[in-house]
Amino acid sequence: MFARFDLAAFEGAHQDARHALARDLDLICRDTGFLVLEGHGVDPLVISGVWKAAQAFFAQDAAAKQAVAPPYQGYPYGYLGPDAEALARSKGEDTPPDLKESFNGGPLTVPADASAAALGFCYQPTLWPDLPGFRAAWEAYYAAMEDLAARVMRAFAVALNLPEDHFDPFIAHPISALRALHYPATVNMPLDRQQRAGAHTDYGSLTILLPQPGSQGLQVRQGGDWVDVPAPEGAFVINIGDLMARWTADRWVSTLHRVVATPGQPARQSLAFFHQPDWDAEIVPLDGSDAYPPVRSGPYLMDKFKATGV
């Protein structure tokens, strides 16, 4: 059901083989907007390091986690505990809070010319927990995801019949965020329309998800059905975000997805890297149409973020 794409094979291919792989990627992004990414080249030690760091963070007691909670409503980083977010609200659906907790961090560097608005939102400091090795593991993984996202964006450019470096000027200083998620075990029946993560689309250019291998619960909307997304060992799951759908005038789809809640589920963990173009990057349909009005990446993200709070 979900197509696999080998990034290393694409990057090493020449001429006809490269074009064939680009056509495959275009079809995947037109069809489901979700793919299983192989050949990513991310160091397994970097992955295992951040995985262990996230496990250690969520294993702490509530007081230790709350020590890095956002200092005020709307602060983008730090610990969000249970009942803090309802993702379906970003799509206009009023639901109970999602059954999850998360730790969130932002860009590793701040450009010298960052605007006041950007400094007040996406370039706020990440609130680091007092855990040995946590920050180093987190930053190593964030840097690896930033590099991987740039490589995927180059593959996307070729798939859209653009020069490979077309998107580079838009992602010189991306305002991406990394989120570690923990879904506690579900014992009782959830509230009406309550999920581990409510049905939503992602906001940016693409998302790189690292699900717990073999875990279940992530689903995408296909037609009238919810379809399970696999969580294979050693691979990432990539999905298109709303800004990429706007950029391509809906040639590519930003697919509605959720993490379903049912009684008796074991605890589940994942990591999501939300790739977002530069704060001032202007997103205009690539086909020159008026399918969407121009938007700036940063303010668009900020408006979406504000809509999900509880």
C-alpha positions as CSV (number, residue, x, y, z in Angstrom):
1,M,0.0,0.0,0.0
2,F,2.7,2.5,0.9
3,A,5.5,2.9,-1.6
4,R,9.2,2.7,-0.7
5,F,11.7,5.1,-2.1
6,D,15.4,4.6,-1.9
7,L,17.1,8.0,-1.6
8,A,20.7,6.6,-2.0
9,A,19.7,4.8,-5.2
10,F,18.2,8.0,-6.5
11,E,21.2,10.1,-5.6
12,G,23.6,7.5,-7.2
13,A,21.5,7.0,-10.4
14,H,22.2,8.6,-13.8
15,Q,20.1,9.9,-16.6
16,D,17.3,7.4,-17.5
17,A,17.4,5.6,-14.1
18,R,17.3,8.9,-12.2
19,H,14.4,10.2,-14.3
20,A,12.5,6.9,-13.7
21,L,13.0,7.2,-10.0
22,A,11.9,10.8,-10.0
23,R,8.7,9.9,-11.9
24,D,8.0,7.2,-9.2
25,L,8.5,9.8,-6.5
26,D,6.1,12.2,-8.3
27,L,3.5,9.5,-8.5
28,I,3.8,8.7,-4.8
29,C,3.4,12.3,-3.8
30,R,0.4,12.7,-6.1
31,D,-1.2,9.5,-4.8
32,T,-0.8,9.3,-1.0
33,G,1.7,11.9,0.0
34,F,3.3,9.3,2.2
35,L,6.3,7.1,1.5
36,V,8.7,4.8,3.4
37,L,12.2,6.3,2.9
38,E,15.1,3.8,2.6
39,G,18.7,4.5,1.8
40,H,18.7,7.6,4.0
41,G,22.3,7.3,5.3
42,V,21.6,8.6,8.8
43,D,24.0,7.1,11.3
44,P,22.3,4.4,13.4
45,L,24.2,5.6,16.4
46,V,22.6,9.1,16.0
47,I,19.2,7.4,15.8
48,S,19.7,5.2,18.8
49,G,21.2,8.1,20.8
50,V,18.1,10.3,20.4
51,W,15.8,7.4,20.9
52,K,17.4,6.6,24.3
53,A,17.4,10.3,25.2
54,A,13.7,10.6,24.5
55,Q,12.9,7.4,26.5
56,A,14.9,8.8,29.5
57,F,13.0,12.1,29.3
58,F,9.6,10.5,29.3
59,A,10.5,8.1,32.0
60,Q,11.0,11.0,34.5
61,D,8.3,12.0,37.0
62,A,5.8,14.7,36.2
63,A,7.6,17.4,38.1
64,A,10.9,16.8,36.2
65,K,9.1,17.0,32.9
66,Q,7.1,20.1,33.9
67,A,10.4,21.8,34.8
68,V,10.8,22.4,31.0
69,A,7.2,23.3,30.3
70,P,6.6,26.4,28.1
71,P,6.8,29.5,30.3
72,Y,3.7,31.0,28.7
73,Q,0.8,30.0,26.3
74,G,2.1,30.0,22.7
75,Y,5.8,29.3,23.5
76,P,6.7,26.8,20.9
77,Y,9.3,24.6,22.7
78,G,9.6,22.5,25.8
79,Y,7.4,19.8,27.4
80,L,3.7,19.6,26.6
81,G,1.9,17.2,28.9
82,P,-1.4,15.4,28.6
83,D,-4.4,17.6,27.7
84,A,-2.2,20.3,26.2
85,E,-3.0,20.0,22.5
86,A,-5.8,18.9,20.1
87,L,-4.4,18.6,16.6
88,A,-7.8,18.2,14.9
89,R,-8.5,21.8,15.9
90,S,-6.1,22.9,13.2
91,K,-8.7,21.5,10.8
92,G,-11.6,23.2,12.5
93,E,-12.8,20.2,14.4
94,D,-13.4,20.7,18.1
95,T,-12.3,17.5,19.9
96,P,-11.1,16.5,23.3
97,P,-7.3,16.9,24.0
98,D,-5.0,14.3,22.4
99,L,-3.8,11.4,24.5
100,K,-0.1,12.2,24.3
101,E,2.8,14.1,25.7
102,S,5.8,15.6,23.8
103,F,9.1,17.4,24.0
104,N,9.7,20.0,21.4
105,G,12.8,21.8,20.2
106,G,13.7,24.3,17.5
107,P,16.5,25.4,15.2
108,L,20.1,25.0,16.4
109,T,21.3,28.3,15.0
110,V,19.8,31.8,14.7
111,P,20.6,33.8,11.6
112,A,22.1,37.3,12.2
113,D,19.3,39.0,10.2
114,A,16.4,37.2,11.9
115,S,13.3,39.5,12.2
116,A,11.8,40.4,15.5
117,A,8.7,38.3,14.7
118,A,10.9,35.2,14.0
119,L,12.9,35.8,17.1
120,G,9.7,36.0,19.1
121,F,8.5,32.6,17.8
122,C,10.5,30.0,16.0
123,Y,13.9,31.2,17.3
124,Q,13.0,31.1,21.0
125,P,15.4,29.0,23.0
126,T,14.8,25.3,23.4
127,L,14.2,24.4,27.0
128,W,16.7,21.7,27.8
129,P,16.0,19.1,30.5
130,D,18.6,18.3,33.2
131,L,19.5,14.9,31.8
132,P,23.1,13.9,31.0
133,G,23.7,13.6,27.2
134,F,20.2,14.7,26.3
135,R,21.1,17.9,24.5
136,A,24.0,16.4,22.6
137,A,21.9,13.5,21.3
138,W,19.0,15.8,20.4
139,E,21.2,18.2,18.5
140,A,23.0,15.5,16.6
141,Y,19.7,14.0,15.5
142,Y,18.3,17.5,14.6
143,A,21.3,18.2,12.4
144,A,21.0,14.8,10.7
145,M,17.3,15.5,10.0
146,E,18.1,19.0,8.6
147,D,20.6,17.5,6.2
148,L,18.2,14.6,5.2
149,A,15.4,17.1,4.6
150,A,17.5,19.1,2.3
151,R,18.4,16.0,0.3
152,V,14.8,15.0,0.1
153,M,13.9,18.5,-1.1
154,R,16.4,18.1,-3.9
155,A,14.8,14.8,-4.9
156,F,11.4,16.6,-4.8
157,A,12.7,19.3,-7.2
158,V,13.8,16.7,-9.8
159,A,10.4,14.9,-9.4
160,L,8.7,18.3,-10.2
161,N,10.9,18.7,-13.3
162,L,12.8,21.6,-11.7
163,P,16.5,22.1,-11.3
164,E,17.8,20.0,-8.4
165,D,18.8,23.1,-6.4
166,H,15.5,24.9,-7.0
167,F,14.4,24.8,-3.3
168,D,17.8,25.6,-1.9
169,P,17.3,29.4,-1.6
170,F,14.0,28.8,0.3
171,I,15.7,26.5,3.0
172,A,18.9,28.3,3.7
173,H,17.8,28.9,7.3
174,P,14.8,26.6,7.8
175,I,12.6,27.1,10.9
176,S,12.1,23.4,11.4
177,A,11.1,21.8,14.7
178,L,11.8,18.4,16.2
179,R,9.2,16.7,18.4
180,A,9.6,13.6,20.5
181,L,6.2,12.0,21.2
182,H,5.1,9.6,23.9
183,Y,1.6,8.0,23.8
184,P,0.9,6.4,27.2
185,A,-0.8,3.1,27.3
186,T,-4.6,3.3,26.9
187,V,-6.6,1.4,29.4
188,N,-10.1,2.8,29.3
189,M,-12.3,3.8,26.3
190,P,-11.2,7.3,25.0
191,L,-13.7,10.1,25.1
192,D,-15.9,10.7,22.0
193,R,-13.7,11.7,19.0
194,Q,-10.6,11.6,21.2
195,Q,-7.4,10.2,19.6
196,R,-3.8,9.8,20.5
197,A,-3.2,12.5,17.8
198,G,-6.3,13.9,16.2
199,A,-6.8,14.0,12.4
200,H,-4.7,16.7,10.9
201,T,-2.3,17.6,8.1
202,D,1.2,18.8,8.7
203,Y,1.9,22.4,8.1
204,G,5.3,22.7,6.4
205,S,7.1,21.3,3.4
206,L,7.7,17.7,4.6
207,T,7.7,15.7,7.8
208,I,10.3,13.0,8.6
209,L,8.8,10.5,11.1
210,L,10.7,7.9,13.0
211,P,8.0,5.6,14.4
212,Q,8.8,2.9,17.0
213,P,9.6,-0.2,14.9
214,G,6.6,-2.5,14.5
215,S,4.3,0.0,16.3
216,Q,0.7,0.5,15.2
217,G,-1.8,3.4,15.3
218,L,-0.6,5.8,12.6
219,Q,-3.3,6.0,9.9
220,V,-3.9,8.0,6.8
221,R,-7.2,8.9,5.2
222,Q,-7.6,7.2,1.8
223,G,-10.9,7.8,0.1
224,G,-13.4,7.1,2.9
225,D,-11.1,4.7,4.9
226,W,-8.4,5.0,7.5
227,V,-5.4,3.0,6.4
228,D,-2.5,1.8,8.7
229,V,1.0,3.2,7.9
230,P,3.8,0.6,8.4
231,A,6.6,1.2,10.9
232,P,9.6,-0.7,9.4
233,E,12.9,-1.1,11.1
234,G,15.7,1.1,9.8
235,A,13.5,3.4,7.6
236,F,11.7,6.7,8.0
237,V,8.2,7.7,7.0
238,I,8.0,10.9,4.9
239,N,4.9,12.8,4.3
240,I,4.0,16.0,2.4
241,G,2.9,19.1,4.3
242,D,0.4,21.8,3.6
243,L,3.0,24.3,2.2
244,M,4.3,21.7,-0.3
245,A,0.7,21.1,-1.4
246,R,0.3,24.9,-1.9
247,W,3.6,25.1,-3.7
248,T,2.6,22.4,-6.2
249,A,-1.0,23.8,-6.5
250,D,-2.3,20.5,-5.1
251,R,-0.4,18.3,-7.6
252,W,1.0,16.7,-4.4
253,V,-1.3,15.9,-1.5
254,S,-1.0,16.8,2.1
255,T,-2.9,13.8,3.5
256,L,-5.1,13.8,6.6
257,H,-3.6,11.5,9.2
258,R,-4.0,10.6,12.9
259,V,-2.8,8.3,15.6
260,V,-5.8,6.3,16.6
261,A,-6.8,5.6,20.2
262,T,-8.4,2.4,21.3
263,P,-8.6,0.6,24.6
264,G,-5.8,-1.7,25.6
265,Q,-3.0,-0.1,23.5
266,P,0.6,-0.4,24.8
267,A,2.7,2.8,25.1
268,R,4.1,4.1,21.9
269,Q,6.9,6.5,21.0
270,S,8.0,8.4,17.9
271,L,10.1,11.3,16.6
272,A,8.8,13.8,14.1
273,F,11.0,16.4,12.3
274,F,8.8,19.1,10.8
275,H,10.7,20.7,8.0
276,Q,9.7,24.3,7.4
277,P,11.2,26.8,4.9
278,D,12.9,30.0,6.0
279,W,10.7,32.4,8.0
280,D,10.5,34.9,5.1
281,A,10.3,32.3,2.3
282,E,7.3,33.3,0.0
283,I,5.4,30.2,-1.1
284,V,3.8,30.8,-4.5
285,P,2.3,28.0,-6.7
286,L,5.0,26.6,-9.0
287,D,2.7,26.4,-12.0
288,G,2.1,30.2,-11.9
289,S,-1.6,29.7,-11.2
290,D,-3.6,31.6,-8.6
291,A,-4.6,28.3,-6.9
292,Y,-3.4,29.8,-3.6
293,P,-2.4,33.3,-2.6
294,P,1.2,33.8,-1.6
295,V,2.1,33.1,2.0
296,R,5.2,33.6,4.1
297,S,6.4,30.4,5.7
298,G,6.9,31.8,9.2
299,P,3.6,33.6,9.8
300,Y,1.7,30.7,8.2
301,L,3.3,28.3,10.6
302,M,2.6,30.5,13.6
303,D,-1.1,30.8,12.8
304,K,-1.4,27.0,12.5
305,F,0.5,26.5,15.7
306,K,-1.8,28.8,17.6
307,A,-4.9,26.9,16.4
308,T,-4.0,23.7,18.1
309,G,-3.7,24.9,21.7
310,V,-6.1,23.8,24.4
